Amino acid sequence: MSEFSKCAVIGTGLMGPQIAVALAFGAERIRIYDSDSAALENAMLIVQSYVAELAEHDLLDTATKNILRKIEPASDLKHAIRDAEFVIEAIYENVDAKREIFGHLDSLSDPRTILASNTSSIPIRHMAKVCKRPNRVIGTHFALPAHILPLVEVIRHPSISDDCFNRTFDALVAINKVPIRVNVDTPGFVANRLQHSLTRQA
């Protein structure tokens, strides 16, 4: 079981529902948040389709067949992150939008809550700088599709604490992900930088 028993996913785009399903392999409860009720309803339907797909391919064992009961919608941000140990932002790739949401998360969450970003390209320090407790901010870039592929980049930035990094890394291992340690907070991190280099050479 994951070290994080209660989690929240902020954003219902492509990656949000996938990450919620991935976290449900260990966590006891995941709230997925969006202020748009239609987007939230659609995200829950997508979650159902992902779980059905996993079941169809025999990728759910007895312990994980109750995944759908673990994931619940939330249209209020404060409610979504209440008592969460791990909150991951998965909104669109815009640094200003991410900084705004991290400011809200920092002020509303418990001081012990780890705040993560699933950004694929934006240095984590940009989000950490708007937080009063930057030591609990981390990057967790899931490979697409997140509920199937095991790779997760776990990204440090200059102000992160070792406790935050190690707890996140270990929790990802516990849900059968294959995290890699990214020790330099550079745009694109490892996977995207390698992918773009290969594309250029091709």
Phi, psi and omega in degrees: 000145180296150175296333180266111182272334180233123186229165174220143176243125183256110181120137184239028177284209183301314188276331185306304179299324178296316180294321178301316178295318180299315181294331182292348175290348178226318185288158179273332181208135176230126172258133177250128190248140166202140179284344179269113185296325179292318178296322180293316178298317178296321180298321179293326175294321178295319177303315179300320181292323179294316180295320178297321179296317179296318180295321180300327181260019177057040179258009176243123175268183184302322184288340185247005181288349179263023183305317184299326180289342182275338188257125181227148181280154176214127180257357177245124186297317181299318178294321183300321186258001180300128181059016177283139176270336184218123179237127180241126176275130181223046178271184184292161187281082177218119188297322180294318179295319179293319178296321178297314182292325178292326175299317177294316181299319181296320183281334185264338188271163174296143181303338181270351183291135175273130181250119185243155173237138177266018180306144179262352188213337187273125178306138185294332181301333180294324176281323181296327184295337181270000183258144177288337179236072182295343181294343181256012178260137185213159173259132174226093183266105180282143173285149182265128359277134190294333182277356181240308184285141187277339188291133170221124174277124178253115196248128174276160167220169189302333186258001184290149175269152177297325180298314179300313182296311185292321178296319179294314180301312182294324180294324178291321175300320183295337177257024173068027171272165176244086181283148172240146182273118177252107189265358178238122184275076185245149181306132179086345177057228184259303188300312182291324179295319177294317181298316180291325177295316178296322180296317179298317180293323179295000000 
